[in-house]
Amino acid sequence: MTVVVAVIGLGWLLWAATLQSTPDVAAGVTGFDVVSDGRTDVTLEVERRVPGAVRCTVYAQAPDTSIVGEREVLLDAAEPGTVDATVSIATERRATSATVRECTLD
């Protein structure tokens, strides 16, 4: 009985790890330009593994790591593949970095 439970548990663990290691959407910041104290332009690379629209949340940070601006961007539905997108974020003060918080299928 213990062996059966262990085998089922191991099978579930492998299934869950595989499922979570290949998300439907992956994204990262490939560059950003601090245009002014009130605006930062962020370039994202978004990879879709399944067709559909994608919604990403991107934020800009100040040197003290506080979030000084955030924006949600919607990418139109498309087939699987990689696309670049540039989004402008209004900031409350000068940003020094930018990060993708999350991207999901919409």
N, C-alpha and C positions, 0 to 999 in steps of 0.2 A: 504494500500500500504506500509506504514512504517513497519508494522508487517511482511509482506512478505519479504521485503528487509532484515529485522533483522534476520528472520529465515534462509534465504539463506546465509547471512553473517556468522551466527553462525555455520551453517552446513559446510561451507567452512573452517572456522577456526578449527573446530574439525577434519576435513579430513586432513588438512595441518599439524596440530600438531601430529596426529597419524602417518602419513607418515614419518615425519622427526624424530620422536622419536624412530623409529625402522629402523636404516640404514642397508643396505645390508652387511656392513662390520664394525666391531668395533675392535679396537686394543689398547693395552697399553703396557708400559714397565713393565716387571716383575722383571728385574734386570739388572745391568750393572757392568762391570769390567774395571777399568782404568788400562790397561796393561802397558802403558808407556805414556810419554808426547805426543807421536805421534799416539797412538791407544787406542780406547775404544771399548770393545765388549758389545753389547746390546742384551738382550733377550726380545723378544716380545711375547705376547699372542694375536693371531689373531682369531677372531670369524667370520666365514662366515655364513650368514643366507640364502644365495642362492649359488648354485654351480658356480664355475668359478675361474679364476686366480685373484690374488690380488696384487696390487702394493702399497707399503708403502714407505713413506719418513720419515726418522729418522734423528735426529740431536743431537749433543753433545754440551753442553754449558760449558763455563768457570765460575769461581766464580762471575765475573762481569755480568753474563747472556748473554755475547756475544756468538754467534754461532761459534764454533771452528772446526766443521766438520759436514758434512751432507752426507747421502747416501740414494739411492733409492734401494729397494729390491723387487724382483718379486717372488711371491710364485706361484708355479705351480697350474693349475686348479685342483680343488678337490670338493668333495661333501660338503654340509653344515656341519659345526662342528668347533671345536676349535683346533688350532695347535700352537706349540711354534716354534719360529725361532730365531736363533742367527746370528747377523750381526756384522762385524768389521767395524768401522768407522775410517778412517785416520783423525787425528786432527792436527791442526797447533800449538797447545800448549795443556797443560794438561786440560782435561775436568773434571768436577765435577758432571755433571748430564747428563741425556739423555731423550729425549722426542720423541714421535711419532707426526709428523706434520700432516699427513693424511694417510688414507688407502682407496683405491677405488678398485672397480672391474675393471679389466683390459680388 
